[in-house]
Every structure is written in structure tokens, then in C-alpha cells.
Amino acid sequence: DLREGTSALYRESLVNLARIKGYVEAYIRSHDVFGLPEAARLLDEVAAGFRVLALDQAEECVLQVQQFLQPPDFVRVRTDLALAGRFADAIAAVEY
């Protein structure tokens, strides 16, 4: 049923966002770059879910966050606390 499918997409997006936050936290704490490509892939999945749900604004926000995750922009997150805060705010906005 449509309601179950919609709920499943939202749940999967929340799981993916939690994993993304874990990869980003590992990068900020220990400069572990190995999870960043996976985080970008998961953001693509979240965007696809929003596309299916016809949530165009949310999809665009996720795609912008995904672009930011690429070097050289994301490298600054480790040293610029304000930038890290804005990234965290963007992820929180997507969650809501």
C-alpha cells in the first residue's frame, strides 16, 4: 500500500542519514576519508527517495549537501567549526 511504501522510504532515509553522520564524524575526528564516498552514495539514495516522494525541495537540498561533501570544500569542515555547524544544520534540516 502507498502509505507503507512512503513510510519505508522515510525510514530508509533516516537510516542512511544516521550512517552519513557517522562517516562525517569519523572524518572530522580522525581524518578517516574512507567513509566519505559511501556518505556521498547514501546521500544520492536519500535524494532518490525524495524524488520518488515528489519532494523536490528536499531532493535539491540533499543534492547540494552531496556536492559540498566533495573536495576541496569538505576538507574545511575539519578546521572551520562554523562550516561544520552549517553542514550539521543542513543534515538536520533534511531529517525533519
SEMI-378057 format. One record per atom (N, C-alpha, C, O): residue number from 1; residue in three letters; chain; y negated, z negated, x negated. Coordinates in nm, 3 decimals, always signed. Example, Ala and Ser with C-alpha at 12.3 -4.5 7.8 and 13.67 -1.06 7.14 Angstrom:
BEGIN
+-----+------+-----+---------+---------+---------+
: seq : type : mol :      yy :      zz :      xx :
+-----+------+-----+---------+---------+---------+
:   1 :  ala :   A :  +0.569 :  -0.780 :  -1.319 :
:   1 :  ala :   A :  +0.450 :  -0.780 :  -1.230 :
:   1 :  ala :   A :  +0.330 :  -0.780 :  -1.320 :
:   1 :  ala :   A :  +0.332 :  -0.846 :  -1.424 :
:   2 :  ser :   A :  +0.225 :  -0.708 :  -1.285 :
:   2 :  ser :   A :  +0.106 :  -0.714 :  -1.367 :
:   2 :  ser :   A :  -0.003 :  -0.787 :  -1.290 :
:   2 :  ser :   A :  -0.114 :  -0.804 :  -1.341 :
+-----+------+-----+---------+---------+---------+
This chain:
BEGIN
+-----+------+-----+---------+---------+---------+
: seq : type : mol :      yy :      zz :      xx :
+-----+------+-----+---------+---------+---------+
:   1 :  asp :   A :  +0.118 :  +0.000 :  -0.084 :
:   1 :  asp :   A :  +0.000 :  +0.000 :  +0.000 :
:   1 :  asp :   A :  -0.125 :  +0.000 :  -0.089 :
:   1 :  asp :   A :  -0.122 :  -0.044 :  -0.204 :
:   2 :  leu :   A :  -0.233 :  +0.050 :  -0.034 :
:   2 :  leu :   A :  -0.356 :  +0.068 :  -0.110 :
:   2 :  leu :   A :  -0.411 :  -0.062 :  -0.166 :
:   2 :  leu :   A :  -0.457 :  -0.068 :  -0.279 :
:   3 :  arg :   A :  -0.404 :  -0.166 :  -0.086 :
:   3 :  arg :   A :  -0.456 :  -0.296 :  -0.130 :
:   3 :  arg :   A :  -0.377 :  -0.350 :  -0.250 :
:   3 :  arg :   A :  -0.436 :  -0.406 :  -0.343 :
:   4 :  glu :   A :  -0.246 :  -0.334 :  -0.247 :
:   4 :  glu :   A :  -0.163 :  -0.379 :  -0.358 :
:   4 :  glu :   A :  -0.192 :  -0.299 :  -0.485 :
:   4 :  glu :   A :  -0.198 :  -0.355 :  -0.594 :
:   5 :  gly :   A :  -0.209 :  -0.169 :  -0.469 :
:   5 :  gly :   A :  -0.241 :  -0.084 :  -0.584 :
:   5 :  gly :   A :  -0.376 :  -0.121 :  -0.645 :
:   5 :  gly :   A :  -0.390 :  -0.126 :  -0.768 :
:   6 :  thr :   A :  -0.474 :  -0.146 :  -0.560 :
:   6 :  thr :   A :  -0.606 :  -0.186 :  -0.607 :
:   6 :  thr :   A :  -0.598 :  -0.319 :  -0.681 :
:   6 :  thr :   A :  -0.657 :  -0.335 :  -0.788 :
:   7 :  ser :   A :  -0.527 :  -0.413 :  -0.624 :
:   7 :  ser :   A :  -0.510 :  -0.543 :  -0.688 :
:   7 :  ser :   A :  -0.441 :  -0.530 :  -0.823 :
:   7 :  ser :   A :  -0.478 :  -0.597 :  -0.920 :
:   8 :  ala :   A :  -0.341 :  -0.445 :  -0.829 :
:   8 :  ala :   A :  -0.269 :  -0.424 :  -0.955 :
:   8 :  ala :   A :  -0.361 :  -0.365 :  -1.062 :
:   8 :  ala :   A :  -0.354 :  -0.405 :  -1.178 :
:   9 :  leu :   A :  -0.447 :  -0.271 :  -1.024 :
:   9 :  leu :   A :  -0.541 :  -0.214 :  -1.121 :
:   9 :  leu :   A :  -0.638 :  -0.320 :  -1.173 :
:   9 :  leu :   A :  -0.666 :  -0.326 :  -1.292 :
:  10 :  tyr :   A :  -0.688 :  -0.403 :  -1.083 :
:  10 :  tyr :   A :  -0.779 :  -0.510 :  -1.126 :
:  10 :  tyr :   A :  -0.708 :  -0.609 :  -1.219 :
:  10 :  tyr :   A :  -0.763 :  -0.648 :  -1.322 :
:  11 :  arg :   A :  -0.586 :  -0.648 :  -1.183 :
:  11 :  arg :   A :  -0.511 :  -0.741 :  -1.268 :
:  11 :  arg :   A :  -0.488 :  -0.683 :  -1.407 :
:  11 :  arg :   A :  -0.508 :  -0.750 :  -1.508 :
:  12 :  glu :   A :  -0.445 :  -0.557 :  -1.412 :
:  12 :  glu :   A :  -0.419 :  -0.492 :  -1.540 :
:  12 :  glu :   A :  -0.547 :  -0.483 :  -1.623 :
:  12 :  glu :   A :  -0.543 :  -0.501 :  -1.745 :
:  13 :  ser :   A :  -0.658 :  -0.456 :  -1.559 :
:  13 :  ser :   A :  -0.786 :  -0.451 :  -1.630 :
:  13 :  ser :   A :  -0.821 :  -0.587 :  -1.689 :
:  13 :  ser :   A :  -0.868 :  -0.595 :  -1.803 :
:  14 :  leu :   A :  -0.798 :  -0.693 :  -1.614 :
:  14 :  leu :   A :  -0.828 :  -0.827 :  -1.665 :
:  14 :  leu :   A :  -0.737 :  -0.863 :  -1.782 :
:  14 :  leu :   A :  -0.782 :  -0.926 :  -1.878 :
:  15 :  val :   A :  -0.611 :  -0.825 :  -1.774 :
:  15 :  val :   A :  -0.518 :  -0.849 :  -1.885 :
:  15 :  val :   A :  -0.565 :  -0.773 :  -2.008 :
:  15 :  val :   A :  -0.568 :  -0.828 :  -2.119 :
:  16 :  asn :   A :  -0.601 :  -0.647 :  -1.989 :
:  16 :  asn :   A :  -0.649 :  -0.566 :  -2.102 :
:  16 :  asn :   A :  -0.777 :  -0.624 :  -2.161 :
:  16 :  asn :   A :  -0.792 :  -0.626 :  -2.284 :
:  17 :  leu :   A :  -0.868 :  -0.670 :  -2.078 :
:  17 :  leu :   A :  -0.993 :  -0.729 :  -2.129 :
:  17 :  leu :   A :  -0.965 :  -0.855 :  -2.209 :
:  17 :  leu :   A :  -1.030 :  -0.880 :  -2.310 :
:  18 :  ala :   A :  -0.868 :  -0.935 :  -2.166 :
:  18 :  ala :   A :  -0.831 :  -1.054 :  -2.242 :
:  18 :  ala :   A :  -0.776 :  -1.015 :  -2.379 :
:  18 :  ala :   A :  -0.807 :  -1.079 :  -2.479 :
:  19 :  arg :   A :  -0.694 :  -0.911 :  -2.382 :
:  19 :  arg :   A :  -0.640 :  -0.865 :  -2.510 :
:  19 :  arg :   A :  -0.751 :  -0.810 :  -2.600 :
:  19 :  arg :   A :  -0.752 :  -0.835 :  -2.720 :
:  20 :  ile :   A :  -0.844 :  -0.738 :  -2.542 :
:  20 :  ile :   A :  -0.958 :  -0.684 :  -2.617 :
:  20 :  ile :   A :  -1.037 :  -0.798 :  -2.680 :
:  20 :  ile :   A :  -1.073 :  -0.792 :  -2.798 :
:  21 :  lys :   A :  -1.063 :  -0.901 :  -2.602 :
:  21 :  lys :   A :  -1.138 :  -1.015 :  -2.656 :
:  21 :  lys :   A :  -1.063 :  -1.079 :  -2.773 :
:  21 :  lys :   A :  -1.125 :  -1.122 :  -2.870 :
:  22 :  gly :   A :  -0.932 :  -1.085 :  -2.764 :
:  22 :  gly :   A :  -0.853 :  -1.140 :  -2.874 :
:  22 :  gly :   A :  -0.866 :  -1.056 :  -3.000 :
:  22 :  gly :   A :  -0.880 :  -1.110 :  -3.109 :
:  23 :  tyr :   A :  -0.860 :  -0.924 :  -2.985 :
:  23 :  tyr :   A :  -0.874 :  -0.835 :  -3.101 :
:  23 :  tyr :   A :  -1.013 :  -0.848 :  -3.164 :
:  23 :  tyr :   A :  -1.027 :  -0.850 :  -3.286 :
:  24 :  val :   A :  -1.114 :  -0.856 :  -3.080 :
:  24 :  val :   A :  -1.252 :  -0.867 :  -3.130 :
:  24 :  val :   A :  -1.272 :  -1.002 :  -3.199 :
:  24 :  val :   A :  -1.335 :  -1.010 :  -3.303 :
:  25 :  glu :   A :  -1.217 :  -1.107 :  -3.139 :
:  25 :  glu :   A :  -1.228 :  -1.239 :  -3.201 :
:  25 :  glu :   A :  -1.162 :  -1.240 :  -3.339 :
:  25 :  glu :   A :  -1.216 :  -1.297 :  -3.434 :
:  26 :  ala :   A :  -1.044 :  -1.178 :  -3.349 :
:  26 :  ala :   A :  -0.975 :  -1.170 :  -3.479 :
:  26 :  ala :   A :  -1.060 :  -1.094 :  -3.580 :
:  26 :  ala :   A :  -1.064 :  -1.130 :  -3.698 :
:  27 :  tyr :   A :  -1.127 :  -0.990 :  -3.535 :
:  27 :  tyr :   A :  -1.214 :  -0.913 :  -3.625 :
:  27 :  tyr :   A :  -1.331 :  -0.997 :  -3.672 :
:  27 :  tyr :   A :  -1.364 :  -0.997 :  -3.791 :
:  28 :  ile :   A :  -1.394 :  -1.069 :  -3.582 :
:  28 :  ile :   A :  -1.512 :  -1.149 :  -3.617 :
:  28 :  ile :   A :  -1.472 :  -1.265 :  -3.709 :
:  28 :  ile :   A :  -1.542 :  -1.293 :  -3.806 :
:  29 :  arg :   A :  -1.362 :  -1.330 :  -3.679 :
:  29 :  arg :   A :  -1.321 :  -1.447 :  -3.758 :
:  29 :  arg :   A :  -1.265 :  -1.410 :  -3.896 :
:  29 :  arg :   A :  -1.296 :  -1.477 :  -3.995 :
:  30 :  ser :   A :  -1.184 :  -1.306 :  -3.903 :
:  30 :  ser :   A :  -1.113 :  -1.280 :  -4.029 :
:  30 :  ser :   A :  -1.125 :  -1.137 :  -4.078 :
:  30 :  ser :   A :  -1.053 :  -1.096 :  -4.170 :
:  31 :  his :   A :  -1.213 :  -1.061 :  -4.018 :
:  31 :  his :   A :  -1.233 :  -0.921 :  -4.055 :
:  31 :  his :   A :  -1.104 :  -0.840 :  -4.041 :
:  31 :  his :   A :  -1.080 :  -0.746 :  -4.117 :
:  32 :  asp :   A :  -1.022 :  -0.877 :  -3.943 :
:  32 :  asp :   A :  -0.897 :  -0.807 :  -3.915 :
:  32 :  asp :   A :  -0.928 :  -0.682 :  -3.832 :
:  32 :  asp :   A :  -0.946 :  -0.691 :  -3.710 :
:  33 :  val :   A :  -0.934 :  -0.568 :  -3.898 :
:  33 :  val :   A :  -0.972 :  -0.443 :  -3.831 :
:  33 :  val :   A :  -0.855 :  -0.373 :  -3.762 :
:  33 :  val :   A :  -0.875 :  -0.275 :  -3.690 :
:  34 :  phe :   A :  -0.735 :  -0.423 :  -3.782 :
:  34 :  phe :   A :  -0.617 :  -0.354 :  -3.730 :
:  34 :  phe :   A :  -0.611 :  -0.352 :  -3.577 :
:  34 :  phe :   A :  -0.550 :  -0.261 :  -3.520 :
:  35 :  gly :   A :  -0.672 :  -0.449 :  -3.512 :
:  35 :  gly :   A :  -0.669 :  -0.452 :  -3.365 :
:  35 :  gly :   A :  -0.777 :  -0.370 :  -3.299 :
:  35 :  gly :   A :  -0.771 :  -0.345 :  -3.179 :
:  36 :  leu :   A :  -0.877 :  -0.325 :  -3.376 :
:  36 :  leu :   A :  -0.989 :  -0.253 :  -3.314 :
:  36 :  leu :   A :  -0.948 :  -0.120 :  -3.251 :
:  36 :  leu :   A :  -0.996 :  -0.089 :  -3.142 :
:  37 :  pro :   A :  -0.862 :  -0.040 :  -3.315 :
:  37 :  pro :   A :  -0.819 :  +0.083 :  -3.246 :
:  37 :  pro :   A :  -0.745 :  +0.053 :  -3.115 :
:  37 :  pro :   A :  -0.761 :  +0.126 :  -3.016 :
:  38 :  glu :   A :  -0.666 :  -0.052 :  -3.114 :
:  38 :  glu :   A :  -0.597 :  -0.091 :  -2.991 :
:  38 :  glu :   A :  -0.697 :  -0.137 :  -2.885 :
:  38 :  glu :   A :  -0.681 :  -0.107 :  -2.767 :
:  39 :  ala :   A :  -0.800 :  -0.209 :  -2.927 :
:  39 :  ala :   A :  -0.904 :  -0.251 :  -2.834 :
:  39 :  ala :   A :  -0.973 :  -0.130 :  -2.772 :
:  39 :  ala :   A :  -1.001 :  -0.128 :  -2.653 :
:  40 :  ala :   A :  -1.001 :  -0.029 :  -2.853 :
:  40 :  ala :   A :  -1.064 :  +0.093 :  -2.802 :
:  40 :  ala :   A :  -0.971 :  +0.163 :  -2.703 :
:  40 :  ala :   A :  -1.017 :  +0.214 :  -2.601 :
:  41 :  arg :   A :  -0.842 :  +0.166 :  -2.732 :
:  41 :  arg :   A :  -0.746 :  +0.229 :  -2.642 :
:  41 :  arg :   A :  -0.738 :  +0.153 :  -2.509 :
:  41 :  arg :   A :  -0.731 :  +0.214 :  -2.402 :
:  42 :  leu :   A :  -0.740 :  +0.021 :  -2.518 :
:  42 :  leu :   A :  -0.735 :  -0.061 :  -2.397 :
:  42 :  leu :   A :  -0.862 :  -0.042 :  -2.313 :
:  42 :  leu :   A :  -0.855 :  -0.041 :  -2.190 :
:  43 :  leu :   A :  -0.976 :  -0.027 :  -2.379 :
:  43 :  leu :   A :  -1.100 :  +0.000 :  -2.305 :
:  43 :  leu :   A :  -1.090 :  +0.133 :  -2.230 :
:  43 :  leu :   A :  -1.141 :  +0.146 :  -2.119 :
:  44 :  asp :   A :  -1.024 :  +0.230 :  -2.291 :
:  44 :  asp :   A :  -1.003 :  +0.357 :  -2.223 :
:  44 :  asp :   A :  -0.917 :  +0.338 :  -2.099 :
:  44 :  asp :   A :  -0.941 :  +0.402 :  -1.996 :
:  45 :  glu :   A :  -0.817 :  +0.252 :  -2.107 :
:  45 :  glu :   A :  -0.732 :  +0.223 :  -1.990 :
:  45 :  glu :   A :  -0.813 :  +0.154 :  -1.881 :
:  45 :  glu :   A :  -0.797 :  +0.186 :  -1.763 :
:  46 :  val :   A :  -0.898 :  +0.060 :  -1.920 :
:  46 :  val :   A :  -0.983 :  -0.009 :  -1.821 :
:  46 :  val :   A :  -1.074 :  +0.093 :  -1.753 :
:  46 :  val :   A :  -1.090 :  +0.091 :  -1.631 :
:  47 :  ala :   A :  -1.135 :  +0.182 :  -1.832 :
:  47 :  ala :   A :  -1.223 :  +0.285 :  -1.776 :
:  47 :  ala :   A :  -1.145 :  +0.375 :  -1.679 :
:  47 :  ala :   A :  -1.197 :  +0.411 :  -1.573 :
:  48 :  ala :   A :  -1.023 :  +0.410 :  -1.715 :
:  48 :  ala :   A :  -0.941 :  +0.494 :  -1.626 :
:  48 :  ala :   A :  -0.912 :  +0.423 :  -1.494 :
:  48 :  ala :   A :  -0.913 :  +0.485 :  -1.388 :
:  49 :  gly :   A :  -0.888 :  +0.294 :  -1.501 :
:  49 :  gly :   A :  -0.866 :  +0.217 :  -1.378 :
:  49 :  gly :   A :  -0.989 :  +0.219 :  -1.289 :
:  49 :  gly :   A :  -0.978 :  +0.235 :  -1.168 :
:  50 :  phe :   A :  -1.106 :  +0.202 :  -1.349 :
:  50 :  phe :   A :  -1.229 :  +0.207 :  -1.271 :
:  50 :  phe :   A :  -1.252 :  +0.347 :  -1.214 :
:  50 :  phe :   A :  -1.305 :  +0.362 :  -1.104 :
:  51 :  arg :   A :  -1.212 :  +0.450 :  -1.289 :
:  51 :  arg :   A :  -1.224 :  +0.588 :  -1.241 :
:  51 :  arg :   A :  -1.138 :  +0.606 :  -1.116 :
:  51 :  arg :   A :  -1.183 :  +0.665 :  -1.017 :
:  52 :  val :   A :  -1.016 :  +0.554 :  -1.120 :
:  52 :  val :   A :  -0.926 :  +0.564 :  -1.004 :
:  52 :  val :   A :  -0.986 :  +0.492 :  -0.884 :
:  52 :  val :   A :  -0.972 :  +0.537 :  -0.770 :
:  53 :  leu :   A :  -1.052 :  +0.378 :  -0.910 :
:  53 :  leu :   A :  -1.111 :  +0.300 :  -0.802 :
:  53 :  leu :   A :  -1.248 :  +0.352 :  -0.760 :
:  53 :  leu :   A :  -1.312 :  +0.295 :  -0.672 :
:  54 :  ala :   A :  -1.293 :  +0.461 :  -0.823 :
:  54 :  ala :   A :  -1.424 :  +0.523 :  -0.794 :
:  54 :  ala :   A :  -1.539 :  +0.426 :  -0.820 :
:  54 :  ala :   A :  -1.637 :  +0.424 :  -0.746 :
:  55 :  leu :   A :  -1.525 :  +0.347 :  -0.925 :
:  55 :  leu :   A :  -1.631 :  +0.254 :  -0.967 :
:  55 :  leu :   A :  -1.702 :  +0.316 :  -1.088 :
:  55 :  leu :   A :  -1.681 :  +0.276 :  -1.203 :
:  56 :  asp :   A :  -1.785 :  +0.415 :  -1.058 :
:  56 :  asp :   A :  -1.847 :  +0.495 :  -1.163 :
:  56 :  asp :   A :  -1.933 :  +0.415 :  -1.260 :
:  56 :  asp :   A :  -1.928 :  +0.437 :  -1.381 :
:  57 :  gln :   A :  -2.012 :  +0.321 :  -1.207 :
:  57 :  gln :   A :  -2.098 :  +0.240 :  -1.294 :
:  57 :  gln :   A :  -2.016 :  +0.155 :  -1.389 :
:  57 :  gln :   A :  -2.049 :  +0.145 :  -1.508 :
:  58 :  ala :   A :  -1.912 :  +0.094 :  -1.339 :
:  58 :  ala :   A :  -1.826 :  +0.011 :  -1.423 :
:  58 :  ala :   A :  -1.756 :  +0.096 :  -1.529 :
:  58 :  ala :   A :  -1.743 :  +0.055 :  -1.644 :
:  59 :  glu :   A :  -1.712 :  +0.214 :  -1.489 :
:  59 :  glu :   A :  -1.647 :  +0.304 :  -1.585 :
:  59 :  glu :   A :  -1.744 :  +0.341 :  -1.697 :
:  59 :  glu :   A :  -1.707 :  +0.339 :  -1.814 :
:  60 :  glu :   A :  -1.867 :  +0.375 :  -1.661 :
:  60 :  glu :   A :  -1.967 :  +0.413 :  -1.762 :
:  60 :  glu :   A :  -1.996 :  +0.297 :  -1.856 :
:  60 :  glu :   A :  -2.010 :  +0.317 :  -1.977 :
:  61 :  cys :   A :  -2.005 :  +0.176 :  -1.803 :
:  61 :  cys :   A :  -2.028 :  +0.057 :  -1.887 :
:  61 :  cys :   A :  -1.915 :  +0.040 :  -1.987 :
:  61 :  cys :   A :  -1.940 :  +0.014 :  -2.105 :
:  62 :  val :   A :  -1.792 :  +0.054 :  -1.942 :
:  62 :  val :   A :  -1.676 :  +0.038 :  -2.029 :
:  62 :  val :   A :  -1.676 :  +0.146 :  -2.137 :
:  62 :  val :   A :  -1.646 :  +0.118 :  -2.253 :
:  63 :  leu :   A :  -1.708 :  +0.268 :  -2.100 :
:  63 :  leu :   A :  -1.710 :  +0.377 :  -2.199 :
:  63 :  leu :   A :  -1.819 :  +0.355 :  -2.304 :
:  63 :  leu :   A :  -1.801 :  +0.389 :  -2.421 :
:  64 :  gln :   A :  -1.932 :  +0.298 :  -2.262 :
:  64 :  gln :   A :  -2.038 :  +0.266 :  -2.360 :
:  64 :  gln :   A :  -1.993 :  +0.155 :  -2.454 :
:  64 :  gln :   A :  -2.020 :  +0.161 :  -2.574 :
:  65 :  val :   A :  -1.925 :  +0.054 :  -2.401 :
:  65 :  val :   A :  -1.871 :  -0.052 :  -2.486 :
:  65 :  val :   A :  -1.768 :  +0.006 :  -2.583 :
:  65 :  val :   A :  -1.765 :  -0.031 :  -2.700 :
:  66 :  gln :   A :  -1.686 :  +0.098 :  -2.535 :
:  66 :  gln :   A :  -1.586 :  +0.161 :  -2.620 :
:  66 :  gln :   A :  -1.654 :  +0.238 :  -2.734 :
:  66 :  gln :   A :  -1.608 :  +0.232 :  -2.848 :
:  67 :  gln :   A :  -1.760 :  +0.310 :  -2.706 :
:  67 :  gln :   A :  -1.833 :  +0.383 :  -2.810 :
:  67 :  gln :   A :  -1.891 :  +0.286 :  -2.913 :
:  67 :  gln :   A :  -1.890 :  +0.314 :  -3.033 :
:  68 :  phe :   A :  -1.943 :  +0.173 :  -2.865 :
:  68 :  phe :   A :  -2.002 :  +0.074 :  -2.955 :
:  68 :  phe :   A :  -1.898 :  +0.013 :  -3.048 :
:  68 :  phe :   A :  -1.929 :  -0.029 :  -3.159 :
:  69 :  leu :   A :  -1.775 :  +0.009 :  -3.002 :
:  69 :  leu :   A :  -1.666 :  -0.050 :  -3.080 :
:  69 :  leu :   A :  -1.635 :  +0.029 :  -3.206 :
:  69 :  leu :   A :  -1.568 :  -0.022 :  -3.296 :
:  70 :  gln :   A :  -1.683 :  +0.150 :  -3.215 :
:  70 :  gln :   A :  -1.657 :  +0.236 :  -3.331 :
:  70 :  gln :   A :  -1.754 :  +0.204 :  -3.445 :
:  70 :  gln :   A :  -1.868 :  +0.164 :  -3.421 :
:  71 :  pro :   A :  -1.710 :  +0.223 :  -3.568 :
:  71 :  pro :   A :  -1.802 :  +0.208 :  -3.682 :
:  71 :  pro :   A :  -1.911 :  +0.314 :  -3.674 :
:  71 :  pro :   A :  -1.885 :  +0.421 :  -3.618 :
:  72 :  pro :   A :  -2.027 :  +0.293 :  -3.724 :
:  72 :  pro :   A :  -2.070 :  +0.176 :  -3.800 :
:  72 :  pro :   A :  -2.128 :  +0.065 :  -3.714 :
:  72 :  pro :   A :  -2.152 :  -0.045 :  -3.764 :
:  73 :  asp :   A :  -2.152 :  +0.091 :  -3.585 :
:  73 :  asp :   A :  -2.219 :  -0.008 :  -3.501 :
:  73 :  asp :   A :  -2.146 :  -0.141 :  -3.497 :
:  73 :  asp :   A :  -2.208 :  -0.247 :  -3.512 :
:  74 :  phe :   A :  -2.016 :  -0.137 :  -3.477 :
:  74 :  phe :   A :  -1.943 :  -0.261 :  -3.453 :
:  74 :  phe :   A :  -1.935 :  -0.349 :  -3.577 :
:  74 :  phe :   A :  -1.915 :  -0.470 :  -3.565 :
:  75 :  val :   A :  -1.950 :  -0.293 :  -3.693 :
:  75 :  val :   A :  -1.946 :  -0.371 :  -3.817 :
:  75 :  val :   A :  -2.051 :  -0.481 :  -3.815 :
:  75 :  val :   A :  -2.029 :  -0.590 :  -3.868 :
:  76 :  arg :   A :  -2.165 :  -0.453 :  -3.753 :
:  76 :  arg :   A :  -2.275 :  -0.551 :  -3.748 :
:  76 :  arg :   A :  -2.244 :  -0.673 :  -3.661 :
:  76 :  arg :   A :  -2.311 :  -0.775 :  -3.673 :
:  77 :  val :   A :  -2.145 :  -0.662 :  -3.575 :
:  77 :  val :   A :  -2.112 :  -0.775 :  -3.487 :
:  77 :  val :   A :  -2.073 :  -0.899 :  -3.567 :
:  77 :  val :   A :  -2.097 :  -1.012 :  -3.524 :
:  78 :  arg :   A :  -2.015 :  -0.878 :  -3.683 :
:  78 :  arg :   A :  -1.971 :  -0.992 :  -3.765 :
:  78 :  arg :   A :  -2.090 :  -1.069 :  -3.823 :
:  78 :  arg :   A :  -2.077 :  -1.188 :  -3.850 :
:  79 :  thr :   A :  -2.203 :  -1.004 :  -3.842 :
:  79 :  thr :   A :  -2.315 :  -1.068 :  -3.910 :
:  79 :  thr :   A :  -2.435 :  -1.092 :  -3.820 :
:  79 :  thr :   A :  -2.523 :  -1.171 :  -3.855 :
:  80 :  asp :   A :  -2.441 :  -1.027 :  -3.707 :
:  80 :  asp :   A :  -2.555 :  -1.038 :  -3.616 :
:  80 :  asp :   A :  -2.511 :  -1.112 :  -3.490 :
:  80 :  asp :   A :  -2.449 :  -1.053 :  -3.402 :
:  81 :  leu :   A :  -2.544 :  -1.241 :  -3.483 :
:  81 :  leu :   A :  -2.500 :  -1.322 :  -3.369 :
:  81 :  leu :   A :  -2.556 :  -1.274 :  -3.237 :
:  81 :  leu :   A :  -2.488 :  -1.280 :  -3.134 :
:  82 :  ala :   A :  -2.679 :  -1.225 :  -3.237 :
:  82 :  ala :   A :  -2.738 :  -1.174 :  -3.114 :
:  82 :  ala :   A :  -2.661 :  -1.052 :  -3.065 :
:  82 :  ala :   A :  -2.637 :  -1.037 :  -2.945 :
:  83 :  leu :   A :  -2.624 :  -0.966 :  -3.155 :
:  83 :  leu :   A :  -2.546 :  -0.847 :  -3.119 :
:  83 :  leu :   A :  -2.408 :  -0.887 :  -3.068 :
:  83 :  leu :   A :  -2.359 :  -0.831 :  -2.970 :
:  84 :  ala :   A :  -2.347 :  -0.984 :  -3.134 :
:  84 :  ala :   A :  -2.216 :  -1.033 :  -3.087 :
:  84 :  ala :   A :  -2.229 :  -1.091 :  -2.947 :
:  84 :  ala :   A :  -2.141 :  -1.073 :  -2.863 :
:  85 :  gly :   A :  -2.338 :  -1.160 :  -2.921 :
:  85 :  gly :   A :  -2.363 :  -1.216 :  -2.788 :
:  85 :  gly :   A :  -2.378 :  -1.108 :  -2.683 :
:  85 :  gly :   A :  -2.326 :  -1.120 :  -2.572 :
:  86 :  arg :   A :  -2.449 :  -1.002 :  -2.718 :
:  86 :  arg :   A :  -2.467 :  -0.890 :  -2.623 :
:  86 :  arg :   A :  -2.334 :  -0.821 :  -2.595 :
:  86 :  arg :   A :  -2.307 :  -0.780 :  -2.483 :
:  87 :  phe :   A :  -2.251 :  -0.808 :  -2.699 :
:  87 :  phe :   A :  -2.119 :  -0.749 :  -2.679 :
:  87 :  phe :   A :  -2.037 :  -0.837 :  -2.584 :
:  87 :  phe :   A :  -1.973 :  -0.787 :  -2.492 :
:  88 :  ala :   A :  -2.039 :  -0.967 :  -2.607 :
:  88 :  ala :   A :  -1.966 :  -1.060 :  -2.520 :
:  88 :  ala :   A :  -2.018 :  -1.053 :  -2.376 :
:  88 :  ala :   A :  -1.940 :  -1.059 :  -2.281 :
:  89 :  asp :   A :  -2.150 :  -1.040 :  -2.361 :
:  89 :  asp :   A :  -2.208 :  -1.028 :  -2.227 :
:  89 :  asp :   A :  -2.161 :  -0.901 :  -2.158 :
:  89 :  asp :   A :  -2.134 :  -0.901 :  -2.038 :
:  90 :  ala :   A :  -2.151 :  -0.792 :  -2.233 :
:  90 :  ala :   A :  -2.105 :  -0.665 :  -2.175 :
:  90 :  ala :   A :  -1.961 :  -0.678 :  -2.126 :
:  90 :  ala :   A :  -1.927 :  -0.630 :  -2.018 :
:  91 :  ile :   A :  -1.876 :  -0.741 :  -2.207 :
:  91 :  ile :   A :  -1.737 :  -0.760 :  -2.166 :
:  91 :  ile :   A :  -1.730 :  -0.851 :  -2.042 :
:  91 :  ile :   A :  -1.652 :  -0.825 :  -1.950 :
:  92 :  ala :   A :  -1.811 :  -0.957 :  -2.042 :
:  92 :  ala :   A :  -1.812 :  -1.047 :  -1.925 :
:  92 :  ala :   A :  -1.860 :  -0.974 :  -1.800 :
:  92 :  ala :   A :  -1.807 :  -0.997 :  -1.692 :
:  93 :  ala :   A :  -1.958 :  -0.886 :  -1.815 :
:  93 :  ala :   A :  -2.006 :  -0.808 :  -1.701 :
:  93 :  ala :   A :  -1.896 :  -0.719 :  -1.644 :
:  93 :  ala :   A :  -1.884 :  -0.704 :  -1.522 :
:  94 :  val :   A :  -1.816 :  -0.662 :  -1.732 :
:  94 :  val :   A :  -1.706 :  -0.577 :  -1.686 :
:  94 :  val :   A :  -1.602 :  -0.662 :  -1.613 :
:  94 :  val :   A :  -1.544 :  -0.617 :  -1.514 :
:  95 :  glu :   A :  -1.580 :  -0.783 :  -1.660 :
:  95 :  glu :   A :  -1.482 :  -0.871 :  -1.595 :
:  95 :  glu :   A :  -1.522 :  -0.904 :  -1.453 :
:  95 :  glu :   A :  -1.437 :  -0.919 :  -1.365 :
:  96 :  tyr :   A :  -1.652 :  -0.915 :  -1.430 :
:  96 :  tyr :   A :  -1.697 :  -0.952 :  -1.295 :
:  96 :  tyr :   A :  -1.718 :  -0.829 :  -1.211 :
:  96 :  tyr :   A :  -1.756 :  -0.840 :  -1.094 :
+-----+------+-----+---------+---------+---------+
